[in-house]
């Protein structure tokens, strides 16, 4: 069986990996280089964690995700992950951590509530201003995203049944007949087409432009004093939901950068436009950092980085069959990378194994607890 994949981010590459390891033929088209620095997947790191608010399906799916990552590490010959544990904080009337803890308790993955008065002792790098509830979980950590993408590209290049076409943009897809046409006029056909084009998906498939929206996001990399950096390198990921700002902190594990971002979606922007950012647009996030992080006055902004999400209104993934031979794959909304390996692996199994497409779409949307059968 031959499958064409449009898009060389984590979803497209993982699907190619899943198909290729079962002996199927794959052609993948990426509009830029591989890895593409403009892709949502190409950043130093991404987080993986069990707390998921009310989304019980995704909370359950994290175990499947870890199993798929372990399978990938075996194929790549290296583990691109550091365990940090997960610290979830809420305040100012927000209750995301409490809802997460309640869901996880129901599915047998309990979190431990830490009295706020004990936070300074347990986590001396944090201030407690604005924190009303704190929950801890030993699981969770940092996926080294751009290292994973780069290793996947190298792995797939070495497979005789995979052809990677970089700097080859696709201008048209026919999901009914199973073909793609590149901007240079080349036409390629396959038994199945997977469109995993990230923030560019609505341009390629305008019918989905109302459901999947590009969203310009800014993250901050910080330069810390040496002693603080050393302490944070052993620190946890932090998910801080305190009402107006949804802050996530990625510690500088294994020599990577210290990154902080705001999960609020802009729902605007052009992924092809210049990617410049200013401190002013990050002012609310910086203000929250000052109140949450001890010694923050000594931190310096090292880089403001713009990336693009592709988001849906309900933050659920779109992995659906379209046409007789087509699949649309848009698992993002700012929380997709952690599921990259399992999403690719399971879509490959559904395409080649004839599993029910509707059941797969429901599973990918986090609406059931188990992989499709």
N, C-alpha and C positions, 0 to 999 in steps of 0.2 A: 504494500500500500504506500502511496506517496501523498504527503501533506505539504502544502505551502504555508509558511508562517510569515505574516507581515508585522514586523516589529521585533527589535533585538534587545528589549529590556528583560527584566527577570522573568516575566510571564512568557514571552515568546521563547526565550532561551530554555526555560524549564520545560516547556511543552516539547521543544525539539529534543531535549535530553530524554524525556519520557518516551517519545516515539522511537528515537534512535537506539535506546538500550534494549528495545523489544525487536530490533532488526528492521524497522520500517524506514523508508526513504523520506528525507526531509530536505526542503529548500527553504531558506530563511532570507528575507529581504529587509535590510535596514537602510533608512535614508541617509544616515551619516556613517561615521566609522564605528567599528565594533571593538570595545564598548563605545557608546556615544555619550560624550560628556553632557549633552543636553537632555538625556533621558532621565525620567524620574528615578530610575534604579541606581544611577551612578552618583553616589555620594559615599562618604567614608563609612557610614554605618546606618543601620536601622534597628529598631527595637522589636523584641518578641516577648510577649507577656500574656498571662492568663486573664487578668482583670479586664472585663469588657462591658461594663455597665449592664444594661438589660439584655445584651446580645448573647444569650445562652448558647446558640449554635456556634458562634465564633469562639466562645470560651471553651467549648468542648473540642473544637477543631484544632486547638493549639497542640494537643497531644499528637494528633495526626501530623501536624506540621513538623514537630520535632522528629518524628519517625522518618518523614520524608527527607529532612535535612541530614539526618544520620546516613541515610542511603546515598545521598549526594556526596557527603564527605568521603564515603567509601569509594565512590567512582572517581572523585577528584584527587584522592590521596592526601587530603589535608582538611583539617577542621577550621572553618572560618567563623568562629563563635567564641564569645567569652561570657560566662555566667556572672551575673551581677546581683540577682534578686530584684524584687519589685517593691518600691515604696509608693503607695497611693495616698494622696492627701486631698482633703476637701475642706471647704469653709465658705463663708459669706453666703450661706443658704444653698450652696451646691451640694449634691448628694451622690455624685458618681461613684466614689469609693464605697459608700455604704451599699449602693445597688449592686456594685460588682461583687462585694463580699457576700451578699445575700444569694446571688446567683451561683457563685462558686461553692458556697456551702451546700446548696441543693444538689450540685453535680459531684460532690465528693472531693472538692479541691479547696478546702477552707483557707481563708486568710486569717492572720492574727491581728486583732486590733491592738494598737499601742496607745496607751493614755498619752495625751498631748504633753502632759508634764514630764513624761519620760523621754520625749523626743530628743532634747538636748544631750541626754546621756547616751542614747542609742546612736544618734546621728549628729555628732557635734558640729558638723559642717553646715547645719541648717538652723535657721531661726524659726520660731513658731508663730510669728505674726500672721494673723488671718487664718491659721489652721484650726479647724474644729474637730476633725477626725483623721486618724492615720491608720493605715492597714499595711501589713508586711506579708510578703510571700517569698519563699526561698527560690522559687522558679523564676525564669525570665532572664534575659540578657541582651547582649549586643551581637547582631549579625554584621559582619564586615562586608557591607554591600558591594562596593566597587571591586573588592578583591574577589568576591563570589562571582560577579558578572564576568570579570576578566578570566577567571579560572574556567568558567563554563565555556566561554568563547574558545579558549585553547583546547579544552576537552573535545568540543564539537568539531573543531577544525581537524582533529586527528581521526575522526570517524569517517570511514569510507562511504557511509550511506548518508552523509550530511554535506550539503553545499551552502555556504554562507556568502551572501551577496551584500557587501557593505557599500556605502555611498551609492546605493541604488534605490531611488525613491519609487514607490508605487503610486500611480495616479488614478487607477481604476481597479475595482474588484468586482467580479461576477460570482456571487455566492450561490447562484442557482446552477450555473454550468461548471463552476470550479476553475476559474482562471483569474490571473492578475495581469495588468498591463503596466509596465514601468514608464517613467517619464521620457525615456529614450525610445519608446515604442515597442520594446520587446514584450512578447506575450508568453506566459507560462501557464501550464495547466496541471491539475492534480486531482486526486480523488477527494481531497478535503482541503478547505482553506480556513486558516485561523487568523483573524485580524486582531492583533494585540498591539495596537499603535499608540496606546497611552493617551496623552493630551491631544494628539493629532487624530484620534479616532473619529470625532465628529466631522472633520474635514473629508475624511475618506468615505464615511457613511453618514451623510447628512440626515438621514431619517432618525438617527440616534442623538442628534444635537440637543434635543430637549431633555433627554435622560442623562446623558454623560456630558459634563461641562468642564472645560479646562479651568484650573484654579491656580493662580500665581501665589506662591508661598515663599516666605523669606525665613531662613534660619541663620543663627549667629554662631560662629566659631569664636571661642575666646582664648586669649593667651593669659595664663595664670602664673603667679609667682611659683617658683619651683616647689616649695613645701606644700602649697595648696594643690598643685597638680598631682604630686605624689600621693596625697591623701585621697583626692577624688578618683585617682586611677583604681583605687580599691573600693570605691563607693558604689551605691546602688543607682539604678535608673530611678528617676523620680517622675511620677505623673501627678501634677498639681492642678486640681480643678477647684478654683476659688471664685467661681462666679464669672467675673468679667474676662478673665484670662485663663486659657487652658494651656498651661506650660508643660512641656516635657523636656527632661534633661537626660542627655546621653553622656555618661562618664567617659573619660579618656582611657578606656581599657586598652591594654597592650600597645601603647604608644600612639593611639589615634587621637583625634582632636576632642576637645570639650565642646559639645554642641547643645544649644538650647533653641527650641522652637515653640511656636504657638499653633495649636491644632485648629484654630478657627479658620474657616475657608474664606478666601477672597471671592471665589466664583467669578473671576474675571481675568483678563490678560490673554496675550497672544504668545503661544510657545515659540514662535519664530522671531519675536521682537527682542530687542536688546535686553539683557538681564542685568539691570542696575538696580541697586537698592540703597536706601538711606536710613540713617539712624532714626530719623523722625517717624517713619512708618512703623518702627519697632518700639516706640516710646512706651506703650502700655506694658509690653513684655519686659523691657528693661526696668521699669518701675517695680514690677513684681519680683524680679531678680534681686533688686536692692533690699526688699523686705524679707525675702526667703533665704538668701544665701549669705552666710557670714563671710566677711572679708571681700565682698563684691566690689568695694571701692577700689581695690587693687587690681581688679580684672581689666583687661584691655581687649577691645574688639579686634580680632585677628582677620576675620572675613565675614562679610554679609553675603550670603549665597541665595540666589533665587532658583527655585525649582518649580516644577509644575505637577500638580495632582490632576487626575481626572475624577470628578466627584459626581455622585448621585444624591438625590434629595434625602434618601433614607440611609445613606452610607453603606448600602449593601452592594455586593459585587454583581456584575452582569457578566455571566458566562452562559451564553445561550446559542442555540442552533438557529441560524437564519438562512433560509433557502435550502435547496436540496443538498448542497455540499459545503455550506458555510457555517462558521462559528465566530461569534463576537466574544472577545475575552477582555473584559475591563474590570479586573479586581483591584481597585485602588482606594479612592476616597481617603488617602493618607494612611491607610493601615493595611495595604496589600502585600508589601514585601515579605513580611513574616510568613505569609502563606504561599510564597512563590513556588517552592519546591513541590508542595502537595497539590497546588492548583495545576501546575504543569503535568505532574505525574498522573493525576486523576483524569484530566482532560484527554491525555494520550490514551488512557485505558478506555474511556468512553468512546472516543473516535474509532479505535481499532477493535473494540470488543462488542460494539453494538448495544451498549447500555442505553437506558431510556434517557433521552435528551431533557425532558421536562424534569425528571428526578434529579439530573445533574444540575440543572439551573437552580432548583430549589435548594439543593445542598450548598452550592457555591454562594447563594444568597444568605447563608447562615440560618436557614429555616428548619433544618433537621440536624440530628446529632451525629449521623454516620455518613461515610462516603457512599455515593450512589452504587447501586447493585444492578 
